Amino acid sequence: MSVLDCDLIIVGLGPTGGVLANLTAKHDLSVIILEKENKLYNLPRAVHFDDEIMRVFETIDISRNFLKKTIINKGTRFIDEKNNLLLDWPRPKIITENGWYPSYRFHQPDLERSLRKNLSKFKKVSISQNSDVFSVKNKSNFVEVKYKNLKTNKVSLLKSKFVVGCDGANSFVRKAINSDLEDLGFQQKWAVIDVLLNNKNVLLPDRTIQYCSSERPATYCRNVGRRRRWEIALKSEGDEKDFLKEKNLWKFLSRWVAKDDVQIERKTVYTFQSLIAKKWSKGRIFLAGDAAHLSPPFMGQGMCAGIRDVSNLAWKIAICCQNFHNNLLKSYQSERYNNVKEYINTTMNMGKLLNEIGDTNVSKTVKNSNDGKRTMTSIKPSLGPGLGKKNDTNRGKVFPNMRLNNKRVDGYFDKNLILFSKNNYKNKLIKNISVQQFETLSCALKKFNSEALIVRPDRYILSSTNDNNLDDFVDKTMLEVYDYNKRY
Ligand SMILES: Cc1cc2nc3c(=O)[nH]c(=O)nc-3n(C[C@H](O)[C@H](O)[C@H](O)COP(=O)(O)OP(=O)(O)OC[C@H]3O[C@@H](n4cnc5c(N)ncnc54)[C@H](O)[C@@H]3O)c2cc1C
């Protein structure tokens, strides 16, 4: 093999690249991150993430400090032009199966700072800013990347075992692997206005409000500290040109705040789109985050989806870097695609409801509650087909982060898979945690109606069994992951 510069090159240091770098660094990989900007993007974009994502933040050891910069989100209400409640999506302050509160509000630059700060702990990770990647090519058993230093114009070449394009919506890497985008059908321009309250006592809703209207759909977000956001659909060409002008903006904002109440931090126009790349990889080159899919922000799941992508990729890349086969990585797109598509479809249904061209049945989790209200609970899409057996109904579901004595399940994971079983089981291939050690584990095994489950490092169930002879179960599952015979 040609002499390589590192195990992994990550193109782009947004939240997706930052989480991937932290996860793979924990697997002890050598990582080079190439980022074209010379500093962090300091303006807010994502403002929400959920309990599953907090598990990833805990895995990469940033949750403790970052938590201080978040608030717990109370939920979302969809109301009509007469203020009637159409749909309620409460996020009660109760610890979920993921071991955290259901939903948090945050400021994206705070997260990106935490991710970068944490990376400085790892000697085998380097960040190269001002580095604009313009060529990515698969070679026989490595990838060649060329980039230009935007300050000096110097062109450099690097070689690595794998490359992941986390380079956002206009991804160069996506173009380099000739991957087209599939349009799922939502496209609309929206103005986004971020403000800082001058006065804490301004009376504003304590949660997200989706104002459904055929004329002027809008969203209000209660963000961290003094931050608040309004997003407004722009329905005509005139709107696009003129809405952000002082006079027009205040015609809209004055329904909630007076000029003296706020400082406008930024105002801008985005095109909200629903797109998925048709091909998420070629050879040893992969796409993740906005490079692979784009969603309107009505569910606050765009960045979360990117973090799920890299959580799926990181442990697989780590195993493939240890000189085992590459087949494991073939499961990446098929596992992630259905999961992200369900989030995007639900978001598009919310977009239709907001525009008053759809109804409240935005997902299968919408029900009539006892008081006659339409209420939604969060969706929990499983992984699409990939590793594990198709007929195993537990495969691809998230394993709960329950308490086992003084630690939660996640505290027992290091880099590898874990076998959770009723009886103790010794096998050098896999770590075992049993009901005999922790009685509380029996609830999870009961829930999944299983004698034993193998859980992946991204906390998804890989396989389950009702057989109490575990030898065959463990051997077959581990063979699928490590495929000992096919080293390259
Ligand atoms: C208004 C709005 C609200 C949102 N709200 C939410 C929310 O509440 N929750 C949520 O989960 N998501 C939300 N999102 C989506 C979220 O912001 C994005 O999904 C997320 O930022 C994508 O992260 P990323 O790392 O994939 O891409 P990016 O953040 O775009 O990062 C890509 C990086 O790659 C770099 N790059 C690009 N090309 C190259 C190159 N050729 N060479 C080197 N570097 C390169 C860029 O400079 C950039 O730093 C929202 C988005 C918007 C617009």
PDBQT file of the ligand as one rigid body, heavy atoms in Angstrom, charges set to zero:
ROOT
HETATM    1  C1  LIG A 501     -32.671  28.395   9.415  1.00  0.00    +0.000 C 
HETATM    2  C2  LIG A 501     -32.180  27.035   9.734  1.00  0.00    +0.000 A 
HETATM    3  C3  LIG A 501     -32.569  26.431  10.911  1.00  0.00    +0.000 A 
HETATM    4  C4  LIG A 501     -32.120  25.159  11.221  1.00  0.00    +0.000 A 
HETATM    5  N1  LIG A 501     -32.518  24.593  12.395  1.00  0.00    +0.000 NA
HETATM    6  C5  LIG A 501     -32.096  23.344  12.703  1.00  0.00    +0.000 A 
HETATM    7  C6  LIG A 501     -32.418  22.784  13.974  1.00  0.00    +0.000 A 
HETATM    8  O1  LIG A 501     -33.041  23.409  14.808  1.00  0.00    +0.000 OA
HETATM    9  N2  LIG A 501     -31.963  21.532  14.240  1.00  0.00    +0.000 N 
HETATM   10  C7  LIG A 501     -31.237  20.803  13.347  1.00  0.00    +0.000 A 
HETATM   11  O2  LIG A 501     -30.885  19.656  13.645  1.00  0.00    +0.000 OA
HETATM   12  N3  LIG A 501     -30.873  21.348  12.151  1.00  0.00    +0.000 NA
HETATM   13  C8  LIG A 501     -31.279  22.589  11.820  1.00  0.00    +0.000 A 
HETATM   14  N4  LIG A 501     -30.878  23.169  10.656  1.00  0.00    +0.000 N 
HETATM   15  C9  LIG A 501     -29.976  22.421   9.754  1.00  0.00    +0.000 C 
HETATM   16  C10 LIG A 501     -28.528  22.520  10.196  1.00  0.00    +0.000 C 
HETATM   17  O3  LIG A 501     -28.111  23.830  10.388  1.00  0.00    +0.000 OA
HETATM   18  C11 LIG A 501     -27.651  21.845   9.158  1.00  0.00    +0.000 C 
HETATM   19  O4  LIG A 501     -28.192  20.569   8.875  1.00  0.00    +0.000 OA
HETATM   20  C12 LIG A 501     -26.231  21.674   9.666  1.00  0.00    +0.000 C 
HETATM   21  O5  LIG A 501     -25.618  22.905   9.913  1.00  0.00    +0.000 OA
HETATM   22  C13 LIG A 501     -25.417  20.916   8.614  1.00  0.00    +0.000 C 
HETATM   23  O6  LIG A 501     -24.166  20.636   9.122  1.00  0.00    +0.000 OA
HETATM   24  P1  LIG A 501     -23.026  20.076   8.192  1.00  0.00    +0.000 P 
HETATM   25  O7  LIG A 501     -21.823  19.982   9.075  1.00  0.00    +0.000 OA
HETATM   26  O8  LIG A 501     -23.493  18.877   7.475  1.00  0.00    +0.000 OA
HETATM   27  O9  LIG A 501     -22.818  21.203   7.078  1.00  0.00    +0.000 OA
HETATM   28  P2  LIG A 501     -22.307  22.711   7.281  1.00  0.00    +0.000 P 
HETATM   29  O10 LIG A 501     -22.672  23.215   8.625  1.00  0.00    +0.000 OA
HETATM   30  O11 LIG A 501     -22.800  23.468   6.100  1.00  0.00    +0.000 OA
HETATM   31  O12 LIG A 501     -20.734  22.602   7.235  1.00  0.00    +0.000 OA
HETATM   32  C14 LIG A 501     -20.047  22.305   6.041  1.00  0.00    +0.000 C 
HETATM   33  C15 LIG A 501     -18.617  22.766   6.189  1.00  0.00    +0.000 C 
HETATM   34  O13 LIG A 501     -17.881  22.349   5.060  1.00  0.00    +0.000 OA
HETATM   35  C16 LIG A 501     -17.013  23.409   4.635  1.00  0.00    +0.000 C 
HETATM   36  N5  LIG A 501     -16.720  23.203   3.209  1.00  0.00    +0.000 N 
HETATM   37  C17 LIG A 501     -17.576  23.300   2.165  1.00  0.00    +0.000 A 
HETATM   38  N6  LIG A 501     -16.956  23.029   1.001  1.00  0.00    +0.000 NA
HETATM   39  C18 LIG A 501     -15.649  22.751   1.322  1.00  0.00    +0.000 A 
HETATM   40  C19 LIG A 501     -14.493  22.398   0.552  1.00  0.00    +0.000 A 
HETATM   41  N7  LIG A 501     -14.555  22.268  -0.787  1.00  0.00    +0.000 N 
HETATM   42  N8  LIG A 501     -13.325  22.207   1.199  1.00  0.00    +0.000 NA
HETATM   43  C20 LIG A 501     -13.255  22.309   2.552  1.00  0.00    +0.000 A 
HETATM   44  N9  LIG A 501     -14.307  22.660   3.322  1.00  0.00    +0.000 NA
HETATM   45  C21 LIG A 501     -15.502  22.855   2.714  1.00  0.00    +0.000 A 
HETATM   46  C22 LIG A 501     -17.837  24.654   4.927  1.00  0.00    +0.000 C 
HETATM   47  O14 LIG A 501     -17.020  25.800   5.030  1.00  0.00    +0.000 OA
HETATM   48  C23 LIG A 501     -18.502  24.295   6.241  1.00  0.00    +0.000 C 
HETATM   49  O15 LIG A 501     -17.738  24.659   7.360  1.00  0.00    +0.000 OA
HETATM   50  C24 LIG A 501     -31.284  24.457  10.322  1.00  0.00    +0.000 A 
HETATM   51  C25 LIG A 501     -30.881  25.072   9.143  1.00  0.00    +0.000 A 
HETATM   52  C26 LIG A 501     -31.322  26.342   8.862  1.00  0.00    +0.000 A 
HETATM   53  C27 LIG A 501     -30.850  26.987   7.606  1.00  0.00    +0.000 C 
ENDROOT
TORSDOF 0
